[in-house]
Amino acid sequence: MSAPDTRAVNVRMLPLVLLVALSLFWGLGPSIVKFVALDGVPPLGMVVWQTGLAGLVFLAICAIRRVPLIFDWRYMRYYLAMGWIGLALPNTNMVFVMREIPVALMGVIIITAPVITYVVALIIRLETFTPMRAAGVVLGFAGAAVLVLPSGSLPSPEMLPMALLAFVTPALWATSNVIAEVWRPKDGDTFALAMGTMFTAAIGALVVALATGTFHPIWIDFGPSDWVIIAYAGTTVCAFALFYTIVKLAGAVYLAQVGYLVPLMGVGWGAWFYGEEPTVWLWLAMGLVFAGVALVNLGKKPAPRNTD
């Protein structure tokens, strides 16, 4: 194979390599959160540093690129909604429930977000009803039911309340997905919007953490969990950059395939770090959710490519 042919193959393979890398970062999230939660870091305390440090990185990127920072009503509405509904609340909830539930279970729960997104969009009439996507919703919720309802699907029956509470995280992410589509400023720079979203989440979480006495002073007795929090902020930035790079190179439909890799990576990370052994119920639920997400994605009409 000649050098030009080799380069062409490498270029074609790049989106796949980036997709696998993104799934590794996203699949690692529940394992990171569980480690910090088990170490006793308050949920809001972690969110403050995760989003605040990521916001600083995005601010530096905007400064290097000389992107103007805009804070009018359109932008502030987007920052507040995405910062709280898309970041602060779901991430705080995930830290809270990860003290009790396995990493693999959370990994399957979070991929129900595309299914819930379609339901929310359908309710507010942003999407139209299609039989294929409706079937995907049914399969997705059937998978969720398999996770929590049959006897023996959970490691212990006492875990059921926390498992049900875990679904709040993908539900909030789904709501933020719809908000992002409706309220995103059309002229907004991607990294500037990310910066505003991160800082809004960090400031809001900081205010509540100080008011409730759950702020985590990372500089006191700096230990392994604090290093992990910093690493989590770094993976947040890397995942965001990968996300938009894949969209630019291959489109949103191609990116949607990451949903099939993330839970597999989550199960793998959970087995690696915590010795978790997935049950037959978990694999069945994962298969149903996979099928549901596939139908929801396949039933969506392709949108014009945005290469901003």
Stockholm file with secondary structure:
# STOCKHOLM 1.0

chainA/1-308         MSAPDTRAVNVRMLPLVLLVALSLFWGLGPSIVKFVALDGVPPLGMVVWQTGLAGLVFLAICAIRRVPLIFDWRYMRYYLAMGWIGLALPNTNMVFVMREIPVALMGVIIITAPVITYVVALIIRLETFTPMRAAGVVLGFAGAAVLVLPSGSLPSPEMLPMALLAFVTPALWATSNVIAEVWRPKDGDTFALAMGTMFTAAIGALVVALATGTFHPIWIDFGPSDWVIIAYAGTTVCAFALFYTIVKLAGAVYLAQVGYLVPLMGVGWGAWFYGEEPTVWLWLAMGLVFAGVALVNLGKKPAPRNTD
#=GR chainA/1-308 SS CCHHHHHHHHHHHHHHHHHHHHHHHHHHHHHHHHHHHHTTCCHHHHHHHHHHHHHHHHHHHHHHHTCCCCCSHHHHHHHHHHHIIIIIHHHHHHHHHTTTSCHHHHHHHGGGHHHHHHHHHHHTTSSCCCHHHHHHHHHHHHHHHHHHSSTTSSSCGGGHHHHHHHTHHHHHHHHHHHHHHHHSCTTCCHHHHHHHHHHHHHHHHHHHHHHHTCCCCTTTTCCHHHHHHHHHHHHHHHHHHHHHHHHHHHCHHHHTTHHHHHHHHHHHHHHHHHCCCCCHHHHHHHHHHHHHHHHHHHTSCCCCCCCC
#=GC SS_cons         CCHHHHHHHHHHHHHHHHHHHHHHHHHHHHHHHHHHHHTTCCHHHHHHHHHHHHHHHHHHHHHHHTCCCCCSHHHHHHHHHHHIIIIIHHHHHHHHHTTTSCHHHHHHHGGGHHHHHHHHHHHTTSSCCCHHHHHHHHHHHHHHHHHHSSTTSSSCGGGHHHHHHHTHHHHHHHHHHHHHHHHSCTTCCHHHHHHHHHHHHHHHHHHHHHHHTCCCCTTTTCCHHHHHHHHHHHHHHHHHHHHHHHHHHHCHHHHTTHHHHHHHHHHHHHHHHHCCCCCHHHHHHHHHHHHHHHHHHHTSCCCCCCCC
//
